């Protein structure tokens, strides 16, 4: 049997490409994790650093690290934030299969950012499968990490304060935005400005971490979010005025990006109805959903609660069609977007389907203690 010449050429080319590609092995490295309710340094496996020192993974083409020099806003619009930084080279030291990292140094936070990004993406992919594709948007594959004291991260631009003990929830939250921007295209969970959308996203942020406090090490106390903190619906809805008051409390002259923060504050005061402020408010207001879910998780456990929430999200569209049958109080309109009562009924239904109703009373009690008029919703 003869082999065609062009096949031999193609095979030879592929072998040369494989041979030329930098090798990649698994190392052990220290990073920050939540462990038994505390933020600790622990050893994790790192399989995304090539022998030439470049960070690469099938979900991440590269990570670029910068010192954050300044922040500006294109056309003075807060939504058009621009970060400016000086490139920071990474230098890897290995000892056997271990990466030797200076605690809270630039390499330490590079590993921290990529490791926890992959942790979160793997978690979402495990639970939502084909509903998510984390490879299809190039901008998310070129991650940027800025080292500086500032508060406004995004899913493709992380900002971490060097020297600080920063919670992985910062990364899980941003990865959650990546997941939810796809999920709200296919599932009836509300958009990014809704309480339900943000409350569900923050539940997963806390559940991945196994820790209820979100934003430690970057957000100052008035703006950190605590899923274990008691809330009351609707009194604890977060409003624009409170956002300004809280933001004003921690803007200080000692911060590296003080001038940018002052400008951010002023721009938001003038443009209260715009995206940035609304997102800040809905993140806080989302705790009205996250808190009762965290309470359920404390009683039913992580696996059961994660499964209940995922199934509830997946069947919300069908639940909305049944609203007239389970909602004792008439909805504002038939086209009203998904609300807490739709999700509560979906949780009930999911528990019937998955656990024969074992957690129904736990679910009802958690939402009732959070101030929801649960008597509006019929149990299936």
N, C-alpha and C positions, 0 to 999 in steps of 0.2 A: 504494500500500500504506500503510495507516495504522499508526502506532506507538501502542501502548497507553500511556495516561498514567502508570500505575504503573511501567512500565519506565523511562520518562523520569526519574521521581523517583528510582528506584533507581540509575540510571546517574549522575545528578547528585550523589547522596549519595556514591557511591564516588569520584567525581572530587574532591569536596571533602575526603574523608578522605585521599586520596593527596596532594592539594595541601597539606594541613595537617601531614602527617608530616614530621619533621625530615629534611633531606637527609643523606646519608652518602657520604663519598668515601674513597678510599684514600690514606693517608699513608705516608711512610717514617719509621721511628723506630728508635732504638737499643735493643737489649736484650741480655741475656746468652744466649749459645749455647755449645755444645761444638763446637770447631773444631780439627781435627788433634790431638786428644788433650788440648786445653787448654780452659779456660773463658775465653771472650773476649766482648767487647762487639762486636756486629755490627749492621748495618742490616737491618731486616725490613719487609715490607709490613704495614700495619695498616688493616683495612677495617671496624672495628667501633666507631668513634667517630663519633657523629652531630654535626651542626653545632651542636646545643644542648649538646654536651659529654657527653651520656649514652652510656654503653657499651651497645651492643646488637648482637646477632647472632642468626640464626635458631636457634642452639643455646643462646644465653645471653640471657635477658631483660634482665639488668643485673648490674653488679658494684658491691657496696657496700663501702667501705673504712672501717676502724676502727683506732683506736689500741687495742691490747690493754691493758686496765686490770687485769683479774683473771680467774682461772679457778676455777670451783667444780664440785662434783659433787653432783647431785641425790640426796638420801637417802644421801649418802656412798657411792654406787656408782660405781666408776671408769668403767663403760661409759656413764654418763649425764653426760658432760662438758658443761659450759656455759661458753661464752666471753662475757666482758663487755667492751665497748669503747665508746669515744667516737667518733662519726662524724667522718670526715676528708673535707673537701670536696676535689674534684679541680679543678685549674685548668690548662687546656690552652693552650700557646703554640705557634702555628704560624708557620712561615716558608716561604711557598710551599707545596709538597707535603710538607714535613718537619714532624714534631712535634719541638719543642725540649724535651728532657727533662733534668732534673737527674739525673746519675748516682746511682743507688741512692736516689732520692727516692720519694715516694708515687706520683706519676704513672708513674715508671719501672717500679715494681713492679706497678702496675695493668696496664700494657701487657704486662709479662713474664707475669703470671698468665693473662691472657686469651689472649694469642698462643700460649703453650705448651699451654694447655688445648685450643684448637682444633687445634693440630698433632697432639696425641695422639688426639683423637677422630676426626680425619680419617684418621689411620693405621689405627686399629682398624676404622673403617667400610670402608676400602679392602680390608682383608684378610678381614673377617668378614661384610660385606654385610648381608643381611636378618636375620642372627642378632642384630643390634644395632639398637636404636632409642634415640638419645640425646635425643629430644624428649618422651618420654612421662612423665617424672617432674619435676613442677614444682619440687621442692626443689633439684634440680641446676641449674635454669635461673636461680635467684637466687643467684649466687655471692657469698660474703663473703670479704673479704681482711682479716686482722688483722695489724697491724704490731707485732711484739713478739718477745721472746726466749723461745720455748717450742717444744716438740718434737712436739706431737700434732695434726697436721693431719687433715682428713677430706676426702672427695670434694667436699663443698659448702662447707667452711670451711678456707681456706688460712691458714697462719700463716707470715709471712716476717719475718726480722729486718732492719729498715731499716739500711742502711749495709753490709750483708754481701754478698759475692759468692756468690749462691745458685745452685746447679745447677738447670737445668730438670728434672732427674730427680725433684725433689720434686713437681712438677706432673704429670709423666708417670706417676709412681707412683699418685697419687690418681685420675687419669683411668683408669688401669688397673683400679683397684677398681670404677669405674663399669662398665667393659666386662666384667670378669670376674664381677660379680654377676649379669649377664645370661647370660654364656656358661656358667656352671656350672649354670644351669637347663636348658640344652639339650644340653650336651656332657659327656662322662664325663671330667672333669678334676679331680675332687675338690672339696671345699668350701674355704672361706677358711681353715680351720684346718689344711689338709694341706700337706705339703712340696711335692707336685706342683703344686697350684694356685698357691702363692706363687712357686715356682721358675719356672714358665712366665710368670707375670705380670711378674716382675722381669727375665726375659730380654727381654721387649718394652720394659720401661722403659729398659734399657741399649741396646737396639738402636735405639730411636727417637732416643736421644741420640747414638748412635755412641760411647759412652763407658762404661767398665765400672763406675765408682764411683757409687754411689747414695746421695744424701743430703748431699752436700757443702754446706756453708754453713748447715745447720740441725742435722743430727745431729752430735754430737761423735764423735771417732775410734772409740771402742769400739763405737758403734752404726751407723756407716756400713757399707755393704755393698759389696764389691768383687768383681765377677764374674770378674776376672782372677786373683784370689788362689787358689792351689791349695787344694783341699779333699780330705778323705778320708771316704768313706762307710763305716760309720755314725758314726765317731768324732767328726766335726765337727757332729753334731746339737746344736742349741742348747737348753740346758735352763734352767729357771726360776731356779736359783741363779746361773747366769752372767749372766742378764738383770739380776738385782738388783745383782750386783757391778759390772757395766758401768754401770748407771744411777747407782749411788752415786758412781762415779768423776768424773762431770762435773756433779753438782749442786753449785753453789757460791753463796755469798752475793752474788756480783756479778750474778747473773741477775735480770732484772726480775720474773720470775714465780717466784722462788725458793720462796716459801711454797706456791704451788700445786704445784710439782714435788715438794717434800717430802711434801705430802699425797698426791699421786699415788703416790709411792714407798711410803708407809706403807699405803695402801689396797690396793695390789697385793700387798704382803707378806702381808696378811691374807686376800686372796682369790685365792690363786695359781692356782686352777683356772678362774678366770673369763676372760671373753672378751679383755679388754685384754692381759693377760699372754700368753695363748696366741697372740694375733696377733703380738705382739712376737717371740716365740720362733720362730714359723713363718716370719716374714719372714727371719730370719737363717738358719734351717734350709733355706729355699728355695734358698739359694746352692748347695746340693748338686746341684740340677738346673740352676740358672742357669750355674754355672761350666763344666760340660762343653759346654753349648750355646754359650757364648761362645767356647770353644776351637774348636768346629766352625765358628763364624762367622769366626774368624780365618783358617781354612784355606779354607773353601768360599765365603766372602763373605756379605755381608748379605742380598742378594736370595734366594740359594739357601737359606740357613739359615732366613730368615723363612718362605719358602714351605714348607719341610720341617716346621717347627714348626706352622704353621697347618693344613696337611693332616693332620698326625699328630693334632692335637686334634680335628679334624672327624670322624676315623674311629676314635676311641678306643672308642666304644661297640661297633662291629663287632669291633675287636681283642679286647675283653674276652670276647666270645663264643668266640674262638679260643684262649683262654689254655691250655687243656689240650693243644693241639697244638704251641705254641711254647715253653712253659715247662717246662724239664727238672726243675725243683724244684717239688714240689707246693705250691700256694698254701694259705694257712691255711684258707680256706673258699671256696666258690664265690661267696659274696656279698661277699668282700673288695673294698673300694673300689679304684679304679685306683692302681697303684703304679709305681715307676720301671721295672720290667721290662715292664709293659704299654706304657708310653710308649716305651721303647727299641725294642721290636718294631715299634711304630707308626712310629717314625722310619725303621727299616730298610725297612719296607713302602713308606713315602712316597718314600724315595730310589729304590727300584726303579721306582715308578710315574712319578716326575717326571724322574729323571736316570739311569735304567737302571743303578742301583747304583753310580754313580761315587763316591759319598761314603761307602759302607758302612764301609770300613776306618777312615776319619777319625772316623766316629760311634762305632764300637766302641772305638777307641783312646782317645778323649776320656773315655768313661764308665769304661773300665778304669783309666785313670790317676787318675780320681777315686775309685777304691776299690770300684767296683761289680763284683760277681761276674758279669761279662758272659757267662761260659760257661753260666749258667742259661738264657740266651735263644737259641733257634734262629734263625739268619738265614733269611729267606724266600727 
